[in-house]
């Protein structure tokens, strides 16, 4: 691909809008320590659909096979984020995932946490945003290819799972033992 074509991808409106929303999402999560769960959920429920929309509008590009994107989020950063978000979510963090491909081959649903889902999103998007912050066109092009590919492969589904679980926490009536308010026959929720 020629330099001008790559610049068209790197600086396209859709790409810049994803960078902007991803940067806001990452900044919000980084500043979330001590937030009230209700306020946190209200905000994240507004950002996640926008992230999904912006990622789905990215141009489909092929990155170089030998390019390894730089990882800006360390294991310690990831773990700190996961624990911080877990503290905010408290007893509403866990959920059972029946949409996982591995569930088809098992009698048991997968146990997931909203905090881990959001930390996974943070890791993918923070690496993308930081690559843009450095401003090297070739690396930014590869970051667009990587974030688009990883969106289709895993973090898009992770985002949808987190959105579903957060929606349930916000809008489900207070649940007793009978789990009233869930009109999904195949879903169970951990309280």
Steps between C-alpha positions, in 0.01 A plus 500: 500500500630844412587767753204722404257210531638419847468864606139496378435211739702644790335842480154401381205642688389155621847414630545832681155469656589154634828635639307781670233276657761238598712768668196625695411145604854428620524832687166436668609155617835635621316759711232261627650407836255591775205564268154391604381191315181664373685798349769275356247269334296792365806645327644172370160402358516816287860456384495130407241522220689795353825303509334209324354727233829682436698175483250348257550800268877457474628432150606138454876500451766232496797557724849369445530140615834562669391814688471464877306787655657654807332406826458807718280333763714291732374200691505715816296774327247241384472341844464838672221591257323167549516527880386864500202417281426190707485719811249730330283213376516316833244222527362584152827419321438130423275372226447176315580510130283278286614661174854364516599262220647257754163470674364309202727210593437514874212449738611800703495870408818703530538722806606849394550833671414844373826631644708257294301577186556874547870447580533299176340787308724748677812305404412475130387862473775656712766333284322639192468852644862511619623402155307799362639725771856426380399604146703278266281450192620146422438385858162672510399318181604168657308593817185557291547158340558338839211665685261422213613138484487453878155668507363240261683217674440565869457844651180579311336195659656585836350849472157354415521261797594781739223719363246222551619433855508871592153548354378217719655653813346841429153403383417167663260534791643411836534127482397261767546127495247462220697731262191692391551743219709271283297402197792303357440132543863398467669767711590495864663785687719499802401739776 
